[in-house]
Amino acid sequence: MYEYEHIMTFDQPMVLAGPSTSSPSSSSAASPPAAPARPTMRKSIKSDEALELRGPLEVDGSVKSMAAVSFAGGGDFVVRGRVEAYGNIEVDGNLNCGGKVKSMGNVKVRGSAVCW
């Protein structure tokens, strides 16, 4: 029996973003503060081009790019599998990963990166 694994593939560079935390302004009385954004959930992310991921983002599988991977926006990122890139890996925020981090280029971290 074959197990189906959902993998996202892209032909062009993309930006994946979590839901916005901004609320529309109104002229009426002050509204209650918006609830914190829930992370966007993905199975696996794979691309032949550079990836720019914006948090909060949870990936149940791995993140793989034949170019660079950028975890941008200062959000929280959880990757339960491996993070692989043939280019640079940049982290701007907090990255928790359950597998290896593999890069053929440089790894730059502005925040924290924890792999278990």
GINOR-V294669 format. One record per helix or strand of 2 or more residues. SS is the DSSP state (a for helix, b for strand). FROM is the first residue (numbers start at 1). TO is the last residue. If there is no record, write none. Layout:
SS | FROM | TO
SS | FROM | TO
//
This chain:
b | 7 | 10
b | 14 | 16
b | 40 | 42
b | 44 | 47
b | 51 | 54
b | 57 | 59
b | 63 | 65
b | 69 | 72
b | 76 | 79
b | 83 | 85
b | 89 | 97
b | 101 | 103
b | 107 | 115
//
